[in-house]
Amino acid sequence: MFAVLLFAGLYLLDWPAVKTSKKSIKRSYFAVLTLFLAWNTLALIWPTWPNPNQVLLLLFGWVDHLML
Protein backbone atom coordinates (compact mmCIF):
# COMPACT_ATOMS: atom_id res chain seq x y z
CA MET A 1 0.00 0.00 0.00
CA PHE A 2 2.95 2.27 0.66
CA ALA A 3 4.04 2.00 -2.97
CA VAL A 4 0.57 3.01 -4.20
CA LEU A 5 0.61 6.08 -2.00
CA LEU A 6 4.17 6.90 -3.00
CA PHE A 7 3.34 6.86 -6.71
CA ALA A 8 0.16 8.85 -6.07
CA GLY A 9 2.30 11.45 -4.30
CA LEU A 10 4.70 11.56 -7.22
CA TYR A 11 1.72 12.01 -9.54
CA LEU A 12 0.52 14.92 -7.42
CA LEU A 13 3.93 16.59 -7.74
CA ASP A 14 2.91 17.34 -11.33
CA TRP A 15 -0.04 19.43 -10.08
CA PRO A 16 1.66 22.86 -10.51
CA ALA A 17 1.99 22.21 -14.25
CA VAL A 18 -1.63 21.06 -14.50
CA LYS A 19 -3.03 23.86 -12.35
CA THR A 20 -2.59 26.41 -15.14
CA SER A 21 -4.17 24.10 -17.77
CA LYS A 22 -7.71 23.97 -19.11
CA LYS A 23 -10.55 22.68 -16.98
CA SER A 24 -10.88 19.48 -19.03
CA ILE A 25 -7.23 18.64 -18.43
CA LYS A 26 -7.70 19.14 -14.69
CA ARG A 27 -10.71 16.82 -14.73
CA SER A 28 -8.83 14.14 -16.61
CA TYR A 29 -5.85 14.55 -14.26
CA PHE A 30 -7.98 13.75 -11.23
CA ALA A 31 -9.92 11.05 -13.08
CA VAL A 32 -6.66 9.22 -13.87
CA LEU A 33 -5.46 9.68 -10.28
CA THR A 34 -8.73 8.31 -8.89
CA LEU A 35 -8.73 5.38 -11.32
CA PHE A 36 -5.10 4.60 -10.47
CA LEU A 37 -5.73 4.66 -6.72
CA ALA A 38 -8.91 2.60 -6.92
CA TRP A 39 -7.44 -0.02 -9.27
CA ASN A 40 -4.22 -0.53 -7.33
CA THR A 41 -5.97 -0.53 -3.95
CA LEU A 42 -8.33 -3.23 -5.19
CA ALA A 43 -5.34 -5.17 -6.57
CA LEU A 44 -3.74 -5.11 -3.13
CA ILE A 45 -6.86 -5.95 -1.14
CA TRP A 46 -8.67 -8.42 -3.40
CA PRO A 47 -6.46 -11.37 -4.43
CA THR A 48 -8.33 -12.12 -7.66
CA TRP A 49 -8.23 -8.52 -8.92
CA PRO A 50 -5.67 -8.23 -11.74
CA ASN A 51 -2.80 -5.83 -11.29
CA PRO A 52 -1.96 -3.49 -14.21
CA ASN A 53 0.88 -5.72 -15.43
CA GLN A 54 -1.46 -8.69 -15.78
CA VAL A 55 -3.96 -6.58 -17.74
CA LEU A 56 -1.25 -5.43 -20.16
CA LEU A 57 -0.12 -9.02 -20.68
CA LEU A 58 -3.70 -10.11 -21.34
CA LEU A 59 -4.25 -7.30 -23.85
CA PHE A 60 -0.89 -7.27 -25.61
CA GLY A 61 0.64 -10.66 -24.87
CA TRP A 62 0.03 -11.76 -28.45
CA VAL A 63 2.69 -9.27 -29.61
CA ASP A 64 5.40 -11.49 -28.08
CA HIS A 65 4.61 -14.20 -30.63
CA LEU A 66 5.06 -11.73 -33.49
CA MET A 67 8.51 -10.68 -32.28
CA LEU A 68 9.97 -14.21 -32.18
Distance bins in CASP14 RR format, pairs under 12 A and 6 or more apart:
PFRMAT RR
TARGET T0000
AUTHOR 0000-0000-0000
RMODE 2
METHOD distances of the structure
MODEL  1
1 7 0 0 0 0 0 1 0 0 0 0 0
1 8 0 0 0 0 0 1 0 0 0 0 0
1 37 0 0 0 0 0 1 0 0 0 0 0
1 40 0 0 0 0 1 0 0 0 0 0 0
1 41 1 0 0 1 0 0 0 0 0 0 0
1 42 0 0 0 0 0 1 0 0 0 0 0
1 43 0 0 0 0 0 1 0 0 0 0 0
1 44 1 0 1 0 0 0 0 0 0 0 0
1 45 0 0 0 0 1 0 0 0 0 0 0
2 8 0 0 0 0 0 1 0 0 0 0 0
2 9 0 0 0 0 0 1 0 0 0 0 0
2 40 0 0 0 0 0 1 0 0 0 0 0
2 44 0 0 0 0 0 1 0 0 0 0 0
3 9 0 0 0 0 0 1 0 0 0 0 0
3 10 0 0 0 0 0 1 0 0 0 0 0
3 36 0 0 0 0 0 1 0 0 0 0 0
3 37 0 0 0 0 0 1 0 0 0 0 0
3 40 0 0 0 0 1 0 0 0 0 0 0
3 41 0 0 0 0 0 1 0 0 0 0 0
3 43 0 0 0 0 0 1 0 0 0 0 0
3 44 0 0 0 0 1 0 0 0 0 0 0
3 51 0 0 0 0 0 1 0 0 0 0 0
4 10 0 0 0 0 0 1 0 0 0 0 0
4 11 0 0 0 0 0 1 0 0 0 0 0
4 33 0 0 0 0 0 1 0 0 0 0 0
4 36 0 0 0 0 1 0 0 0 0 0 0
4 37 1 0 0 1 0 0 0 0 0 0 0
4 38 0 0 0 0 0 1 0 0 0 0 0
4 39 0 0 0 0 1 0 0 0 0 0 0
4 40 1 0 1 0 0 0 0 0 0 0 0
4 41 1 0 0 1 0 0 0 0 0 0 0
4 42 0 0 0 0 0 1 0 0 0 0 0
4 43 0 0 0 0 1 0 0 0 0 0 0
4 44 1 0 0 1 0 0 0 0 0 0 0
4 45 0 0 0 0 0 1 0 0 0 0 0
4 51 0 0 0 0 0 1 0 0 0 0 0
4 52 0 0 0 0 0 1 0 0 0 0 0
5 11 0 0 0 0 0 1 0 0 0 0 0
5 12 0 0 0 0 0 1 0 0 0 0 0
5 33 0 0 0 0 0 1 0 0 0 0 0
5 36 0 0 0 0 0 1 0 0 0 0 0
5 37 0 0 0 0 1 0 0 0 0 0 0
5 40 0 0 0 0 1 0 0 0 0 0 0
5 41 0 0 0 0 1 0 0 0 0 0 0
5 44 0 0 0 0 0 1 0 0 0 0 0
6 12 0 0 0 0 0 1 0 0 0 0 0
6 13 0 0 0 0 0 1 0 0 0 0 0
6 37 0 0 0 0 0 1 0 0 0 0 0
6 40 0 0 0 0 0 1 0 0 0 0 0
7 13 0 0 0 0 0 1 0 0 0 0 0
7 14 0 0 0 0 0 1 0 0 0 0 0
7 32 0 0 0 0 0 1 0 0 0 0 0
7 33 0 0 0 0 0 1 0 0 0 0 0
7 36 1 0 0 1 0 0 0 0 0 0 0
7 37 0 0 0 0 1 0 0 0 0 0 0
7 39 0 0 0 0 0 1 0 0 0 0 0
7 40 0 0 0 0 1 0 0 0 0 0 0
7 41 0 0 0 0 0 1 0 0 0 0 0
7 52 0 0 0 0 0 1 0 0 0 0 0
8 14 0 0 0 0 0 1 0 0 0 0 0
8 15 0 0 0 0 0 1 0 0 0 0 0
8 30 0 0 0 0 0 1 0 0 0 0 0
8 32 0 0 0 0 0 1 0 0 0 0 0
8 33 1 0 0 1 0 0 0 0 0 0 0
8 34 0 0 0 0 1 0 0 0 0 0 0
8 35 0 0 0 0 0 1 0 0 0 0 0
8 36 1 0 0 1 0 0 0 0 0 0 0
8 37 1 0 1 0 0 0 0 0 0 0 0
8 38 0 0 0 0 0 1 0 0 0 0 0
8 39 0 0 0 0 0 1 0 0 0 0 0
8 40 0 0 0 0 1 0 0 0 0 0 0
8 41 0 0 0 0 1 0 0 0 0 0 0
9 15 0 0 0 0 1 0 0 0 0 0 0
9 33 0 0 0 0 1 0 0 0 0 0 0
9 36 0 0 0 0 0 1 0 0 0 0 0
9 37 0 0 0 0 0 1 0 0 0 0 0
10 33 0 0 0 0 0 1 0 0 0 0 0
10 36 0 0 0 0 0 1 0 0 0 0 0
11 17 0 0 0 0 0 1 0 0 0 0 0
11 18 0 0 0 0 0 1 0 0 0 0 0
11 29 0 0 0 0 1 0 0 0 0 0 0
11 30 0 0 0 0 0 1 0 0 0 0 0
11 32 0 0 0 0 1 0 0 0 0 0 0
11 33 1 0 1 0 0 0 0 0 0 0 0
11 34 0 0 0 0 0 1 0 0 0 0 0
11 35 0 0 0 0 0 1 0 0 0 0 0
11 36 1 0 0 1 0 0 0 0 0 0 0
11 37 0 0 0 0 1 0 0 0 0 0 0
11 40 0 0 0 0 0 1 0 0 0 0 0
12 18 0 0 0 0 1 0 0 0 0 0 0
12 19 0 0 0 0 0 1 0 0 0 0 0
12 29 0 0 0 0 1 0 0 0 0 0 0
12 30 0 0 0 0 0 1 0 0 0 0 0
12 32 0 0 0 0 0 1 0 0 0 0 0
12 33 1 0 0 1 0 0 0 0 0 0 0
12 36 0 0 0 0 0 1 0 0 0 0 0
12 37 0 0 0 0 0 1 0 0 0 0 0
13 19 0 0 0 0 0 1 0 0 0 0 0
13 33 0 0 0 0 0 1 0 0 0 0 0
14 20 0 0 0 0 0 1 0 0 0 0 0
14 21 0 0 0 0 0 1 0 0 0 0 0
14 25 0 0 0 0 0 1 0 0 0 0 0
14 26 0 0 0 0 0 1 0 0 0 0 0
14 29 1 0 0 1 0 0 0 0 0 0 0
14 30 0 0 0 0 0 1 0 0 0 0 0
14 32 0 0 0 0 0 1 0 0 0 0 0
14 33 0 0 0 0 1 0 0 0 0 0 0
15 21 0 0 0 0 0 1 0 0 0 0 0
15 25 0 0 0 0 0 1 0 0 0 0 0
15 26 0 0 0 0 1 0 0 0 0 0 0
15 29 1 0 0 1 0 0 0 0 0 0 0
15 30 0 0 0 0 1 0 0 0 0 0 0
15 33 0 0 0 0 1 0 0 0 0 0 0
16 29 0 0 0 0 0 1 0 0 0 0 0
17 25 0 0 0 0 1 0 0 0 0 0 0
17 26 0 0 0 0 0 1 0 0 0 0 0
17 29 0 0 0 0 1 0 0 0 0 0 0
18 24 0 0 0 0 0 1 0 0 0 0 0
18 25 1 0 0 1 0 0 0 0 0 0 0
18 26 1 0 0 1 0 0 0 0 0 0 0
18 27 0 0 0 0 0 1 0 0 0 0 0
18 28 0 0 0 0 1 0 0 0 0 0 0
18 29 1 0 1 0 0 0 0 0 0 0 0
18 30 0 0 0 0 1 0 0 0 0 0 0
18 32 0 0 0 0 0 1 0 0 0 0 0
18 33 0 0 0 0 0 1 0 0 0 0 0
19 25 0 0 0 0 1 0 0 0 0 0 0
19 26 1 0 0 1 0 0 0 0 0 0 0
19 29 0 0 0 0 1 0 0 0 0 0 0
19 30 0 0 0 0 0 1 0 0 0 0 0
20 26 0 0 0 0 1 0 0 0 0 0 0
20 29 0 0 0 0 0 1 0 0 0 0 0
21 27 0 0 0 0 0 1 0 0 0 0 0
21 28 0 0 0 0 1 0 0 0 0 0 0
21 29 1 0 0 1 0 0 0 0 0 0 0
21 30 0 0 0 0 0 1 0 0 0 0 0
22 28 0 0 0 0 1 0 0 0 0 0 0
22 29 0 0 0 0 0 1 0 0 0 0 0
23 29 0 0 0 0 0 1 0 0 0 0 0
23 30 0 0 0 0 0 1 0 0 0 0 0
24 30 0 0 0 0 0 1 0 0 0 0 0
24 31 0 0 0 0 0 1 0 0 0 0 0
25 31 0 0 0 0 0 1 0 0 0 0 0
25 32 0 0 0 0 0 1 0 0 0 0 0
26 32 0 0 0 0 0 1 0 0 0 0 0
26 33 0 0 0 0 0 1 0 0 0 0 0
27 33 0 0 0 0 0 1 0 0 0 0 0
27 34 0 0 0 0 0 1 0 0 0 0 0
28 34 0 0 0 0 0 1 0 0 0 0 0
28 35 0 0 0 0 0 1 0 0 0 0 0
29 35 0 0 0 0 0 1 0 0 0 0 0
29 36 0 0 0 0 0 1 0 0 0 0 0
30 36 0 0 0 0 0 1 0 0 0 0 0
30 37 0 0 0 0 0 1 0 0 0 0 0
31 37 0 0 0 0 0 1 0 0 0 0 0
31 38 0 0 0 0 0 1 0 0 0 0 0
32 38 0 0 0 0 0 1 0 0 0 0 0
32 39 0 0 0 0 0 1 0 0 0 0 0
33 39 0 0 0 0 0 1 0 0 0 0 0
33 40 0 0 0 0 0 1 0 0 0 0 0
34 40 0 0 0 0 0 1 0 0 0 0 0
34 41 0 0 0 0 0 1 0 0 0 0 0
35 41 0 0 0 0 0 1 0 0 0 0 0
35 42 0 0 0 0 0 1 0 0 0 0 0
35 52 0 0 0 0 0 1 0 0 0 0 0
36 42 0 0 0 0 0 1 0 0 0 0 0
36 43 0 0 0 0 0 1 0 0 0 0 0
36 51 0 0 0 0 0 1 0 0 0 0 0
36 52 0 0 0 0 1 0 0 0 0 0 0
37 43 0 0 0 0 0 1 0 0 0 0 0
37 44 0 0 0 0 0 1 0 0 0 0 0
38 44 0 0 0 0 0 1 0 0 0 0 0
38 45 0 0 0 0 0 1 0 0 0 0 0
38 46 0 0 0 0 0 1 0 0 0 0 0
38 49 0 0 0 0 0 1 0 0 0 0 0
39 45 0 0 0 0 0 1 0 0 0 0 0
39 46 0 0 0 0 0 1 0 0 0 0 0
39 49 0 0 0 0 1 0 0 0 0 0 0
39 50 0 0 0 0 1 0 0 0 0 0 0
39 51 0 0 0 0 1 0 0 0 0 0 0
39 52 1 0 0 1 0 0 0 0 0 0 0
39 53 0 0 0 0 0 1 0 0 0 0 0
39 54 0 0 0 0 0 1 0 0 0 0 0
39 55 0 0 0 0 1 0 0 0 0 0 0
40 46 0 0 0 0 0 1 0 0 0 0 0
40 49 0 0 0 0 1 0 0 0 0 0 0
40 50 0 0 0 0 0 1 0 0 0 0 0
40 51 1 0 0 1 0 0 0 0 0 0 0
40 52 1 0 0 1 0 0 0 0 0 0 0
40 53 0 0 0 0 0 1 0 0 0 0 0
40 55 0 0 0 0 0 1 0 0 0 0 0
41 49 0 0 0 0 1 0 0 0 0 0 0
41 51 0 0 0 0 0 1 0 0 0 0 0
42 48 0 0 0 0 1 0 0 0 0 0 0
42 49 1 0 1 0 0 0 0 0 0 0 0
42 50 0 0 0 0 1 0 0 0 0 0 0
42 51 0 0 0 0 1 0 0 0 0 0 0
42 52 0 0 0 0 0 1 0 0 0 0 0
43 49 1 0 1 0 0 0 0 0 0 0 0
43 50 1 0 0 1 0 0 0 0 0 0 0
43 51 1 0 1 0 0 0 0 0 0 0 0
43 52 1 0 0 1 0 0 0 0 0 0 0
43 53 0 0 0 0 1 0 0 0 0 0 0
43 54 0 0 0 0 1 0 0 0 0 0 0
43 55 0 0 0 0 1 0 0 0 0 0 0
44 51 0 0 0 0 1 0 0 0 0 0 0
44 52 0 0 0 0 0 1 0 0 0 0 0
45 51 0 0 0 0 0 1 0 0 0 0 0
48 54 0 0 0 0 0 1 0 0 0 0 0
49 55 0 0 0 0 0 1 0 0 0 0 0
50 56 0 0 0 0 1 0 0 0 0 0 0
50 57 0 0 0 0 1 0 0 0 0 0 0
50 58 1 0 0 1 0 0 0 0 0 0 0
50 59 0 0 0 0 0 1 0 0 0 0 0
51 57 0 0 0 0 0 1 0 0 0 0 0
51 58 0 0 0 0 0 1 0 0 0 0 0
52 58 0 0 0 0 0 1 0 0 0 0 0
52 59 0 0 0 0 0 1 0 0 0 0 0
53 59 0 0 0 0 0 1 0 0 0 0 0
53 60 0 0 0 0 0 1 0 0 0 0 0
53 61 0 0 0 0 0 1 0 0 0 0 0
54 60 0 0 0 0 0 1 0 0 0 0 0
54 61 0 0 0 0 0 1 0 0 0 0 0
55 61 0 0 0 0 0 1 0 0 0 0 0
56 62 0 0 0 0 0 1 0 0 0 0 0
56 63 0 0 0 0 0 1 0 0 0 0 0
56 64 0 0 0 0 0 1 0 0 0 0 0
57 63 0 0 0 0 0 1 0 0 0 0 0
57 64 0 0 0 0 1 0 0 0 0 0 0
60 66 0 0 0 0 0 1 0 0 0 0 0
60 67 0 0 0 0 0 1 0 0 0 0 0
61 67 0 0 0 0 0 1 0 0 0 0 0
61 68 0 0 0 0 0 1 0 0 0 0 0
62 68 0 0 0 0 0 1 0 0 0 0 0
END
